[in-house]
Amino acid sequence: MAFEAAAIEVPLNYSPPPDLLAAVPPRTEDLFHELLGAIAGAGKMETREALARVNAVQDRQDVTLEVAALLVLAELGGDARRHAPRVLDHLRRPADLPGA
């Protein structure tokens, strides 16, 4: 069911409630960039090199980019456990949902 966005009037001082904003799932790009940053920090390398390592693992293991990044992070001694729940949540989310 479509609606005309121009017909909606939003008060100038409107602020969405915090629980509404908390319900928005994180974007996959944000998760991947967070993992890349953690890899770069753990391996003391440039982001470009971290990305190359993730791509190599993805090709070798035939896994998603996020799983490959998690594997590289663990290999470098980074805190993969901290990121694992978000990666698992991402894998469980249907691909047609926002943030998937």
FIFIMAR-818728 format. One record per residue (C-alpha): residue number from 1; residue in one letter; x, y, z. Coordinates in Angstrom, 2 decimals. Layout:
<sites>
site seq->NUM type->A xx->X yy->Y zz->Z
...
</sites>
This chain:
<sites>
site seq->1 type->M xx->0.00 yy->0.00 zz->0.00
site seq->2 type->A xx->1.58 yy->3.26 zz->-1.11
site seq->3 type->F xx->1.00 yy->6.70 zz->0.32
site seq->4 type->E xx->1.79 yy->10.22 zz->-0.76
site seq->5 type->A xx->4.77 yy->11.41 zz->1.27
site seq->6 type->A xx->3.95 yy->15.05 zz->0.57
site seq->7 type->A xx->0.65 yy->14.58 zz->2.42
site seq->8 type->I xx->2.46 yy->13.81 zz->5.68
site seq->9 type->E xx->3.07 yy->16.73 zz->8.02
site seq->10 type->V xx->5.86 yy->16.29 zz->10.55
site seq->11 type->P xx->6.12 yy->18.87 zz->13.35
site seq->12 type->L xx->9.38 yy->20.84 zz->13.27
site seq->13 type->N xx->10.27 yy->19.77 zz->16.81
site seq->14 type->Y xx->9.55 yy->16.03 zz->16.20
site seq->15 type->S xx->12.13 yy->13.62 zz->17.52
site seq->16 type->P xx->11.61 yy->9.87 zz->17.17
site seq->17 type->P xx->11.56 yy->7.91 zz->20.43
site seq->18 type->P xx->14.81 yy->6.05 zz->21.28
site seq->19 type->D xx->13.13 yy->2.62 zz->21.10
site seq->20 type->L xx->12.15 yy->3.30 zz->17.49
site seq->21 type->L xx->15.73 yy->4.09 zz->16.54
site seq->22 type->A xx->17.01 yy->1.05 zz->18.45
site seq->23 type->A xx->14.73 yy->-1.18 zz->16.35
site seq->24 type->V xx->16.54 yy->-0.29 zz->13.13
site seq->25 type->P xx->19.01 yy->-3.09 zz->12.31
site seq->26 type->P xx->22.62 yy->-2.07 zz->11.70
site seq->27 type->R xx->23.64 yy->-1.88 zz->8.08
site seq->28 type->T xx->25.82 yy->-4.67 zz->6.72
site seq->29 type->E xx->28.32 yy->-2.14 zz->5.40
site seq->30 type->D xx->28.73 yy->-0.77 zz->8.92
site seq->31 type->L xx->29.43 yy->-4.27 zz->10.25
site seq->32 type->F xx->31.95 yy->-5.02 zz->7.54
site seq->33 type->H xx->33.74 yy->-1.68 zz->7.97
site seq->34 type->E xx->33.85 yy->-2.24 zz->11.72
site seq->35 type->L xx->35.40 yy->-5.67 zz->11.14
site seq->36 type->L xx->37.92 yy->-4.21 zz->8.68
site seq->37 type->G xx->38.93 yy->-1.59 zz->11.23
site seq->38 type->A xx->39.37 yy->-4.26 zz->13.89
site seq->39 type->I xx->41.49 yy->-6.36 zz->11.51
site seq->40 type->A xx->43.65 yy->-3.39 zz->10.56
site seq->41 type->G xx->44.17 yy->-2.59 zz->14.23
site seq->42 type->A xx->44.89 yy->-6.18 zz->15.29
site seq->43 type->G xx->47.30 yy->-6.76 zz->12.43
site seq->44 type->K xx->48.75 yy->-3.25 zz->12.47
site seq->45 type->M xx->48.13 yy->-2.93 zz->8.75
site seq->46 type->E xx->46.44 yy->-0.58 zz->6.32
site seq->47 type->T xx->42.77 yy->-1.13 zz->5.52
site seq->48 type->R xx->43.69 yy->-2.02 zz->1.93
site seq->49 type->E xx->45.89 yy->-4.88 zz->3.15
site seq->50 type->A xx->43.18 yy->-6.04 zz->5.57
site seq->51 type->L xx->40.67 yy->-6.10 zz->2.70
site seq->52 type->A xx->43.07 yy->-8.14 zz->0.56
site seq->53 type->R xx->43.42 yy->-10.71 zz->3.36
site seq->54 type->V xx->39.65 yy->-10.91 zz->3.81
site seq->55 type->N xx->39.12 yy->-11.39 zz->0.07
site seq->56 type->A xx->41.73 yy->-14.16 zz->-0.02
site seq->57 type->V xx->40.02 yy->-16.02 zz->2.85
site seq->58 type->Q xx->36.61 yy->-15.53 zz->1.24
site seq->59 type->D xx->37.85 yy->-17.04 zz->-2.02
site seq->60 type->R xx->39.64 yy->-19.91 zz->-0.28
site seq->61 type->Q xx->36.88 yy->-20.81 zz->2.20
site seq->62 type->D xx->33.80 yy->-19.89 zz->0.10
site seq->63 type->V xx->32.18 yy->-17.93 zz->2.94
site seq->64 type->T xx->30.51 yy->-14.54 zz->3.17
site seq->65 type->L xx->32.61 yy->-11.41 zz->3.42
site seq->66 type->E xx->31.65 yy->-10.92 zz->7.07
site seq->67 type->V xx->32.58 yy->-14.49 zz->8.02
site seq->68 type->A xx->35.88 yy->-14.15 zz->6.18
site seq->69 type->A xx->36.59 yy->-10.92 zz->8.06
site seq->70 type->L xx->35.81 yy->-12.65 zz->11.35
site seq->71 type->L xx->38.20 yy->-15.49 zz->10.48
site seq->72 type->V xx->40.99 yy->-13.07 zz->9.60
site seq->73 type->L xx->40.40 yy->-11.12 zz->12.80
site seq->74 type->A xx->40.65 yy->-14.32 zz->14.86
site seq->75 type->E xx->43.77 yy->-15.38 zz->12.98
site seq->76 type->L xx->45.44 yy->-12.09 zz->13.88
site seq->77 type->G xx->44.54 yy->-12.45 zz->17.55
site seq->78 type->G xx->41.80 yy->-9.80 zz->17.46
site seq->79 type->D xx->38.63 yy->-9.99 zz->19.55
site seq->80 type->A xx->36.50 yy->-12.04 zz->17.14
site seq->81 type->R xx->34.13 yy->-13.08 zz->19.96
site seq->82 type->R xx->33.02 yy->-9.47 zz->20.32
site seq->83 type->H xx->31.90 yy->-9.32 zz->16.69
site seq->84 type->A xx->30.62 yy->-12.90 zz->16.28
site seq->85 type->P xx->27.04 yy->-12.27 zz->17.52
site seq->86 type->R xx->26.49 yy->-9.50 zz->14.95
site seq->87 type->V xx->27.93 yy->-11.63 zz->12.15
site seq->88 type->L xx->25.69 yy->-14.53 zz->13.19
site seq->89 type->D xx->22.67 yy->-12.21 zz->13.31
site seq->90 type->H xx->23.55 yy->-10.98 zz->9.83
site seq->91 type->L xx->23.71 yy->-14.54 zz->8.52
site seq->92 type->R xx->20.30 yy->-15.35 zz->10.01
site seq->93 type->R xx->18.61 yy->-12.28 zz->8.52
site seq->94 type->P xx->16.77 yy->-12.81 zz->5.22
site seq->95 type->A xx->18.55 yy->-11.03 zz->2.38
site seq->96 type->D xx->15.49 yy->-8.97 zz->1.43
site seq->97 type->L xx->15.26 yy->-7.14 zz->4.77
site seq->98 type->P xx->16.79 yy->-3.67 zz->5.23
site seq->99 type->G xx->20.27 yy->-3.84 zz->6.66
site seq->100 type->A xx->20.78 yy->-7.35 zz->5.29
</sites>
